[in-house]
Amino acid sequence: MAQNTAERADPGAAPQPPVVVKKYANRRLYNTESSSYVTLEDLAKMVRIGRDFVVYDAKSGDDITRSVLTQIIVEEESKGHNLLPTPFLRQLIGFYGDNMQGLVPRYLEFAMEGFSRQQEQMKTAMERTIGGLIPFAPGIGGLEELGKQNMAMMERAMSLFTPFARSEARGEPPSVEALQEEIQRLRALLSEHEKKA
């Protein structure tokens, strides 16, 4: 999520507990807070306004929030709202089952948090500059450039993992030293971005 619920909602208000949504065998989603059936689009709107929710399988009680969020992304992409570039998706798929898989989620989370902070800073700067006369529009100023910089940063970080893929493709397992060097480079990269943020 671009911002957490507490940041988007009234800053002085206590955070609301997540809405519980139950998914039934017929694939229908039931919002227990509003006592009504909802769609994936309704859940996407909740994400956009910062309203947190959890989804449970009605029969087993399993938390299936991650798979429902993934379904929302797939639905948005199928509508032509292409947010995830094809090379990024290929790289991401390549990390499933990879020995560095455990580092990828934290890095992606960190990168998205950094992007959200930069977006908020840019919005604030634009509002100060223009005096709040027009609403913030994504096409204004350097947001596109900022997006390109963030994508380049993510691609550079993802490329740190590729030496392992190349050595494995040649039939050579990565050495412990190579793994340790890559981990040190990742730590340095994360540290550098934390200082900038």
N, C-alpha and C positions, 0 to 999 in steps of 0.2 A: 504494500500500500504506500502511496506517495507520502502520506502523513498518517500518524496514528490517530485514533479516535479522539483522544484527549486534545490534540493540537487543532483538529478541525472543528470540534464542538466548542462550546463556550469554554474559554480557558479557565474561568473561575469555577466551573461546575465540576462535580466529581465524575470520573469516567463511568459510563453506563456499562453494565454487564453485557456480554455478547448476546445477541438474539439467538435463540435455539431454533434451528430449522431441522425438520425430520424429512428424510427421503424415504418414500414408500416403494414397494416392489413394482408398482405401476409407473415408477419414475417421477411421480408427482412430489413436489416440495411443499412442505407445510410449515408456515411461520407460526410458531407457538405464541409469539408476542401479540400478533394481530389476529390470530385465529383465522388465518386465511391461506389459501394456496398461493404460491408465488412461482415465478418463472426464473430462469437464469438471468434474464434481463433485469428483473427486480433486484436480484442479488448483486448484479453489476452496479446498479444505481446505489445500493447500500454501500458498496466499496467506495464509490466515487464521493459520497458525502461523508465518508469516514465512520460509518456505522458498522461495528464489528459483528460478526456472526460466526457460529459453528454449525456444522451440518452433521447429523448423526443418521446412520442407517436405522430406520424405524424397527426393523426386525432384530438385528444383531446388537444394536447399540454402539457399533463401531463409529469412531470419528472419521468421517469421509470428507472433511472440509477441503483438504488438499486436492482431491480428485475433482470436486465440484468447482473449485477455483480454476483448475486446469481446463475443465469443460467450458467455463466462461471465456477463457483466453481463446480456445479453439473456435468458439462461436463468434467472438469478435473478429478473429482473423478471417473466418469464412465470409463475413459481411464486407470484407475489403478494407477493414481497418488494420492494415499491415503495419504492425509495430515492431515485430521481430524479424530482422533481416535473415534471409536464407543462409548465408554463411555462419551467422551466429547460431542458428538452429542446428546446423550440421555439427558445429563444434560442440554444442551442448550435448547432442546425442552421442557424440564420440566419447564424452566423459563418463557415460553410464558404464559401470563395470571396470573403469580404469582405476589404477592404484592411487590416483590423486583425487578421486571422486569426492572424498570427504572435505576437501578444501574449497571446492567450487561453490556450494551453497552459501557459505559464509562470505566468500568474496563477492558473489552476486548481490547478496543482501547489503553489504558494505557499499558497493558501487551505486546501488539504487538509493540508499540513504543519502549518499553524497550528492547524487543528481538532484534529489528532492530538496536538499538544503540550498544548492546553487539556484534551483528554479525559484525557490521562495526568496532568496536574496535578490535575484534579478527582478522579481515582481515588485519587491519593496523599493528597489532603486528606481524602477520605472515609475512607480506611483509618486515617489518623491520628486523625480525629475519633471513629470508632467503635471504634478499636483493633484493626482487622483481624478483628473477630468474624464479620462476614458478608461474602460476596464482593460485589464491586461489581456493582450491577445498573443497567442503563441507565435505568430509570424513577425512580431515586432522585434527590431534590434537584433541583438546577438544570440537569441535563444537557439536559433538554428546552428550557429557556430558553437554554442555551448554543447548542444546535443552531439555535434560532430566530435568535439573534444572528448566528451564522455564515452562515445562509441570507440574512439581511437584508444582511449585508456583501457577500456574493457578488452579490445582486441589485442593490445600489447600484453595485458596480463594473461589472456588466454594463450597467447603464443609462447609464454614461458613454459607451458606444459608440453608443447609439441616436440621438444627434443626426445622425450620419452617415447612418444608415438613413433618417431623416426627410428630410434634404436630398436624398438620392439619389432618394427616392420622388417628390419634387417636380421631379425632373429636374435638380437642381443638384448638380454634383460638390462634394465638400467642399473648402474652400480649404486651402492649405498652412498658413495661420495657424491655422485651426480644428484641423487635425490636430496641429500642434505644441502647441496649448493642451491638447488631450486627452491627449497623451503626457505633458506636464508634470503634469497632474492625476493620471494613473495612477502616475507615478513618486512623487509626493507621497503618494498613497494607500499604495503599497507600502512606502515609507519609514516612514510612520506605523505600519503594521502590524508591520514589522520591529522598531521600537522597543518596541512593546507586547509582542511575543513575547520 
